[in-house]
């Protein structure tokens, strides 16, 4: 039985002009036709019609960097990160996965959890035991002794150990190999240069890239700046996660090699008077400095042709805020939304399945009231969510 979604306006994210009075035909969870309503909806007997005529329809959003087991955006103390028992983390992730899907995010990269919890979430969602976005996972990250998030990582201090760890994570079911190359912004109060200190040589990173590539997988690097990030780009990693202090030279090399940048600023945002703002007040100066750098980095990335995707890094479901920050940095609304759809799908190596509304792709659709090309903030209030042809949220009024 076919489903027909009637769109007031369709922004298919391919970059073409938005279509008025369009329709999307869906069969078995896949899009089979897109175009003017008069052409697509020729015969609906026995089919289902979903009337979104008063709304703007877009492809499902893609969150490119999150951690379902963490909730810094909800006030979790950094020192206690992932300190809860695995069972508690598993329940927390199940809660956030459902919440994230309701925000219109139908695909998500979980960029590390302890003990393979993310791999279990992915399988539970695939089997229908858990509700949430389609997941890409990396299992445990690889980190050096004493490195950032080493307490949940697989520790590797030599090429031989890197080889074993990459093979173990891939065998366990990882889609991505994550390597923690530098310190973090959250380390800055005790170590001002943490975002520039690095753990692995170019040669060590090349080994990981080569092993992952044999299995058709990619390597993502946690890195902010300094020579360690350049080593990673030169080694052929697929993406730099965060990259808050990248230089023009490094961005030029990324453009040349096709390296993605995954921007993440959501965890640094807090509304005044909230628990977040009070708990993170001591980081205000560091966050302000980092945000200033971020705007410059992504603006230069745009100028040089670096493909930028977006992640909230624990501010679950807040991809709309990340999109807005790209607009603040000088991106057009279309470019910023593509960072969370079309470009993100390319990052995930799923561009043949998601990211745009085209025949053959998964029926992942969302709807908002208003025009995000004129007011990007309308993405904050998603009214309808469909993933693989199944409706998970509908707050549509046709009155």
C-alpha positions as CSV (number, residue, x, y, z in Angstrom):
1,X,0.0,0.0,0.0
2,X,1.5,3.4,-1.0
3,X,1.6,6.4,1.2
4,X,1.4,9.9,-0.3
5,X,2.7,12.9,1.6
6,X,1.3,16.2,0.4
7,X,3.6,19.1,1.0
8,X,2.8,22.8,1.2
9,X,6.4,23.4,0.3
10,X,9.1,20.7,-0.3
11,X,12.8,21.6,0.3
12,X,14.4,18.4,-0.9
13,X,18.0,19.6,0.1
14,X,19.5,18.8,-3.3
15,X,20.0,22.6,-3.7
16,X,17.1,23.0,-6.2
17,X,14.4,25.6,-5.8
18,X,11.8,24.6,-3.2
19,X,8.6,23.1,-4.7
20,X,5.2,24.3,-3.9
21,X,2.3,21.8,-3.7
22,X,4.6,18.9,-4.1
23,X,4.0,15.3,-3.2
24,X,6.2,12.3,-2.1
25,X,5.1,8.8,-2.8
26,X,6.4,6.1,-0.4
27,X,6.3,2.3,-0.8
28,X,7.8,-0.1,1.7
29,X,9.7,2.6,3.5
30,X,11.3,4.0,0.4
31,X,10.6,7.1,-1.7
32,X,9.3,6.0,-5.1
33,X,8.3,9.4,-6.6
34,X,8.7,13.1,-5.9
35,X,7.1,16.0,-7.9
36,X,4.1,18.1,-8.4
37,X,1.1,16.7,-6.6
38,X,-0.9,16.5,-9.8
39,X,1.7,14.1,-11.3
40,X,2.5,12.0,-8.2
41,X,-0.9,11.5,-6.7
42,X,-2.7,10.0,-9.7
43,X,-4.6,7.2,-7.9
44,X,-4.7,6.8,-4.1
45,X,-7.4,4.0,-3.8
46,X,-6.2,1.8,-1.0
47,X,-3.3,4.1,-0.1
48,X,-2.7,6.5,2.8
49,X,-2.7,10.2,2.3
50,X,-0.8,12.4,4.8
51,X,-1.7,16.1,4.3
52,X,1.1,18.4,5.2
53,X,-0.3,21.1,2.9
54,X,0.2,23.9,5.5
55,X,3.8,22.9,6.2
56,X,7.3,22.9,4.9
57,X,8.7,19.3,4.4
58,X,12.4,18.4,4.5
59,X,14.5,15.3,4.8
60,X,15.1,14.0,8.3
61,X,18.0,15.8,10.0
62,X,21.4,14.1,10.6
63,X,23.2,14.5,13.9
64,X,26.9,13.9,13.2
65,X,28.3,13.8,16.7
66,X,26.6,12.9,19.9
67,X,26.9,10.6,22.9
68,X,23.6,9.1,24.0
69,X,25.1,8.1,27.3
70,X,26.0,11.6,28.3
71,X,24.0,14.7,29.1
72,X,26.3,17.6,29.6
73,X,23.6,19.7,28.1
74,X,21.4,18.7,31.0
75,X,24.0,19.6,33.6
76,X,26.1,16.5,34.1
77,X,29.4,17.1,35.9
78,X,32.3,16.5,33.6
79,X,34.3,14.5,36.2
80,X,31.4,12.0,36.4
81,X,31.2,11.4,32.7
82,X,30.2,7.8,31.9
83,X,30.7,7.0,35.6
84,X,27.3,5.4,36.0
85,X,26.8,1.6,35.7
86,X,26.4,0.3,32.1
87,X,22.7,-0.5,32.8
88,X,22.0,3.1,33.8
89,X,23.8,4.4,30.7
90,X,21.8,2.0,28.5
91,X,18.5,3.3,29.9
92,X,19.7,6.9,29.6
93,X,20.5,6.4,25.9
94,X,17.2,4.7,25.2
95,X,15.5,7.8,26.7
96,X,17.5,10.3,24.7
97,X,17.2,8.3,21.4
98,X,13.4,8.6,21.5
99,X,13.6,12.3,22.4
100,X,16.2,13.0,19.6
101,X,14.0,11.3,17.0
102,X,11.1,13.5,18.0
103,X,13.3,16.5,17.2
104,X,13.4,15.4,13.6
105,X,16.8,13.7,13.7
106,X,16.5,10.4,11.9
107,X,20.2,9.5,11.6
108,X,22.8,9.9,14.3
109,X,26.5,9.2,14.7
110,X,27.2,8.1,18.3
111,X,30.9,9.0,18.7
112,X,31.9,6.7,21.6
113,X,30.4,4.9,24.6
114,X,32.0,2.5,27.1
115,X,31.8,-1.2,26.7
116,X,30.0,-1.4,23.4
117,X,26.7,0.1,24.6
118,X,26.2,2.1,21.4
119,X,26.6,-1.1,19.4
120,X,23.8,-2.6,21.5
121,X,21.6,0.5,20.9
122,X,22.1,0.2,17.2
123,X,21.0,-3.4,17.1
124,X,18.0,-2.7,19.4
125,X,16.8,0.1,17.1
126,X,17.3,-2.1,14.0
127,X,15.3,-4.9,15.6
128,X,12.5,-2.7,16.8
129,X,13.3,-3.2,20.5
130,X,14.2,0.5,20.9
131,X,12.9,3.7,19.3
132,X,15.4,6.2,17.9
133,X,17.3,7.4,14.9
134,X,19.3,5.1,12.7
135,X,22.7,4.9,14.4
136,X,26.2,4.8,13.2
137,X,28.5,3.8,16.1
138,X,32.2,3.6,16.9
139,X,32.2,1.5,20.1
140,X,35.1,2.4,22.4
141,X,37.4,5.1,21.1
142,X,41.1,4.6,20.9
143,X,43.2,6.8,23.2
144,X,46.7,7.0,24.6
145,X,47.5,6.4,28.2
146,X,46.5,9.5,30.1
147,X,44.7,11.0,27.1
148,X,41.3,12.6,26.9
149,X,38.4,10.2,27.9
150,X,41.0,7.5,28.4
151,X,38.8,6.1,31.2
152,X,36.3,4.8,28.7
153,X,38.7,4.2,25.8
154,X,40.7,1.3,24.5
155,X,44.3,2.3,25.5
156,X,46.8,2.1,22.7
157,X,50.5,3.1,23.0
158,X,52.1,1.5,20.0
159,X,51.4,0.6,16.4
160,X,50.9,-3.1,17.4
161,X,48.3,-2.1,20.0
162,X,46.6,0.2,17.5
163,X,46.3,-2.7,15.0
164,X,44.7,-4.9,17.6
165,X,42.3,-2.3,18.9
166,X,41.1,-1.3,15.4
167,X,40.5,-5.0,14.6
168,X,38.7,-5.5,17.9
169,X,36.3,-2.6,17.4
170,X,35.5,-3.5,13.8
171,X,34.9,-7.1,14.8
172,X,32.6,-5.9,17.6
173,X,30.4,-4.0,15.1
174,X,31.8,-0.5,14.9
175,X,30.9,1.6,11.8
176,X,33.6,4.2,12.6
177,X,37.0,4.1,14.3
178,X,37.4,7.1,16.6
179,X,40.8,8.1,17.8
180,X,41.3,10.7,20.5
181,X,44.2,12.8,19.2
182,X,44.1,16.0,21.3
183,X,42.8,17.2,24.6
184,X,39.5,19.1,24.9
185,X,38.1,22.5,25.5
186,X,36.8,21.2,28.8
187,X,40.4,20.5,29.8
188,X,41.4,24.2,29.5
189,X,40.8,25.3,33.1
190,X,43.6,23.0,34.2
191,X,45.6,22.9,31.0
192,X,45.4,25.9,28.8
193,X,47.1,24.1,25.9
194,X,45.1,20.9,26.1
195,X,43.4,21.4,22.7
196,X,46.8,21.4,21.0
197,X,48.5,18.6,22.8
198,X,48.5,15.4,20.8
199,X,48.9,11.7,21.3
200,X,49.7,9.9,18.0
201,X,52.2,10.3,15.2
202,X,51.3,10.5,11.5
203,X,52.5,6.9,11.1
204,X,50.4,5.6,13.9
205,X,47.3,7.2,12.5
206,X,48.1,5.9,9.0
207,X,48.0,2.3,10.3
208,X,44.5,2.9,11.7
209,X,43.3,4.4,8.4
210,X,44.7,1.6,6.3
211,X,43.2,-1.1,8.5
212,X,39.8,0.6,8.6
213,X,39.8,1.1,4.9
214,X,40.3,-2.6,4.2
215,X,36.9,-3.1,5.9
216,X,35.3,-0.2,4.1
217,X,35.2,1.9,7.3
218,X,36.4,5.4,8.1
219,X,38.5,7.0,10.9
220,X,37.3,10.0,12.8
221,X,39.7,12.1,14.9
222,X,38.8,14.0,18.0
223,X,41.0,17.0,17.5
224,X,41.0,20.8,18.0
225,X,44.3,22.1,16.6
226,X,48.0,22.0,16.5
227,X,50.4,19.6,14.7
228,X,48.5,16.5,15.8
229,X,45.5,17.5,13.8
230,X,47.7,18.1,10.7
231,X,49.2,14.7,11.1
232,X,45.6,13.3,11.1
233,X,44.7,15.1,7.9
234,X,47.9,14.0,6.2
235,X,47.3,10.4,7.4
236,X,44.0,10.4,5.5
237,X,41.4,10.4,8.2
238,X,37.8,10.9,7.1
239,X,36.8,13.6,9.5
240,X,38.1,16.0,12.2
241,X,35.6,16.2,15.0
242,X,35.4,19.7,16.7
243,X,38.4,21.4,15.0
244,X,37.8,24.6,17.0
245,X,41.4,25.9,16.4
246,X,42.1,24.8,12.9
247,X,44.3,27.1,10.8
248,X,43.8,28.2,7.2
249,X,46.7,26.0,6.2
250,X,45.0,22.9,7.8
251,X,41.7,23.8,6.3
252,X,43.3,24.1,2.9
253,X,44.8,20.6,3.3
254,X,41.4,19.3,4.4
255,X,39.8,20.8,1.2
256,X,42.5,19.2,-0.9
257,X,42.1,15.7,0.7
258,X,38.4,15.8,1.1
259,X,38.5,15.6,4.9
260,X,35.2,16.5,6.6
261,X,34.9,19.0,9.5
262,X,32.2,18.1,12.1
263,X,31.4,21.3,14.0
264,X,30.1,21.0,17.6
265,X,29.2,24.0,19.7
266,X,25.9,23.0,21.3
267,X,27.4,21.8,24.5
268,X,28.9,25.3,25.1
269,X,25.5,27.0,24.8
270,X,23.4,27.5,27.9
271,X,20.3,29.7,28.5
272,X,20.6,32.3,31.3
273,X,19.2,31.2,34.6
274,X,19.3,27.5,33.9
275,X,21.2,24.8,35.7
276,X,23.5,24.5,32.7
277,X,24.5,28.2,32.9
278,X,25.2,28.0,36.6
279,X,27.1,24.7,36.4
280,X,29.3,25.9,33.5
281,X,29.8,29.5,34.6
282,X,33.5,28.7,35.4
283,X,34.0,27.9,31.7
284,X,32.5,31.1,30.3
285,X,35.8,32.7,29.2
286,X,37.1,29.6,27.6
287,X,33.8,29.0,25.8
288,X,33.6,32.6,24.5
289,X,37.1,32.4,23.2
290,X,36.4,29.1,21.5
291,X,33.2,30.2,19.9
292,X,35.0,33.2,18.4
293,X,37.5,30.8,16.9
294,X,34.8,28.5,15.7
295,X,33.0,31.2,13.7
296,X,36.3,32.0,12.0
297,X,37.1,28.4,11.3
298,X,33.8,27.5,9.7
299,X,33.7,30.7,7.7
300,X,37.1,29.9,6.3
301,X,36.1,26.3,5.7
302,X,33.2,27.5,3.6
303,X,35.5,29.8,1.6
304,X,38.0,27.0,1.0
305,X,35.4,24.3,0.1
306,X,35.7,22.1,3.2
307,X,32.6,20.0,3.7
308,X,31.1,20.8,7.1
309,X,28.7,18.6,9.0
310,X,27.2,19.3,12.5
311,X,26.9,17.7,15.9
312,X,25.7,18.8,19.3
313,X,28.2,16.7,21.3
314,X,25.7,15.8,24.0
315,X,23.1,18.6,23.7
316,X,20.7,16.0,22.5
317,X,18.2,17.0,19.7
318,X,19.6,20.5,19.4
319,X,20.8,20.2,15.8
320,X,18.6,23.3,14.9
321,X,20.9,25.3,17.2
322,X,24.0,24.1,15.4
323,X,22.4,25.0,12.0
324,X,21.7,28.5,13.4
325,X,25.3,28.9,14.4
326,X,26.5,28.2,10.9
327,X,24.1,31.0,9.7
328,X,25.7,33.3,12.3
329,X,29.1,32.4,10.8
330,X,28.0,33.5,7.3
331,X,26.4,30.4,5.7
332,X,23.2,30.7,3.8
333,X,20.2,29.0,5.3
334,X,20.3,26.4,2.6
335,X,24.0,25.7,3.1
336,X,23.5,25.5,6.9
337,X,20.6,23.0,6.5
338,X,22.6,20.9,4.1
339,X,25.3,20.5,6.7
340,X,22.7,18.6,8.7
341,X,21.2,16.7,5.7
342,X,23.0,16.3,2.4
343,X,26.6,16.9,3.5
344,X,26.1,14.9,6.7
345,X,24.8,12.0,4.6
346,X,28.0,12.1,2.6
347,X,30.0,12.1,5.8
348,X,28.1,9.1,7.0
349,X,28.6,7.4,3.6
350,X,24.8,7.1,3.4
351,X,24.2,9.6,0.7
352,X,22.6,6.9,-1.5
353,X,20.1,6.4,1.3
354,X,19.4,9.6,3.3
355,X,20.0,13.3,3.3
356,X,17.8,14.4,0.4
357,X,14.2,13.7,-0.7
358,X,14.7,11.7,-3.9
359,X,13.4,8.5,-5.4
360,X,15.2,5.4,-4.0
361,X,16.0,6.9,-0.7
362,X,14.7,6.1,2.7
363,X,11.4,7.8,3.5
364,X,12.8,10.0,6.3
365,X,10.8,13.2,6.3
366,X,10.1,16.1,8.8
367,X,7.7,19.0,8.6
368,X,7.9,22.5,10.2
369,X,5.5,25.5,10.2
370,X,7.0,28.4,8.3
371,X,9.9,28.8,5.9
372,X,13.4,27.9,7.3
373,X,15.0,29.7,4.3
374,X,13.6,32.9,5.7
375,X,13.6,32.1,9.5
376,X,16.0,29.3,10.4
377,X,14.5,29.2,13.9
378,X,11.4,27.4,12.7
379,X,13.5,24.2,12.8
380,X,13.3,24.4,16.6
381,X,9.7,23.2,16.4
382,X,9.4,20.1,14.4
383,X,5.7,19.1,13.9
384,X,6.0,15.8,12.0
385,X,8.6,13.1,11.9
386,X,8.7,10.0,9.6
387,X,11.6,7.5,9.5
388,X,11.6,4.7,6.9
389,X,8.0,5.4,6.2
390,X,6.8,5.1,9.8
391,X,5.3,8.2,11.5
392,X,6.9,8.8,14.9
393,X,5.5,12.3,15.6
394,X,2.5,14.1,14.2
395,X,1.4,17.4,15.7
396,X,-0.3,18.5,12.5
397,X,-3.4,20.7,12.5
398,X,-5.2,21.1,9.2
399,X,-7.7,23.6,10.6
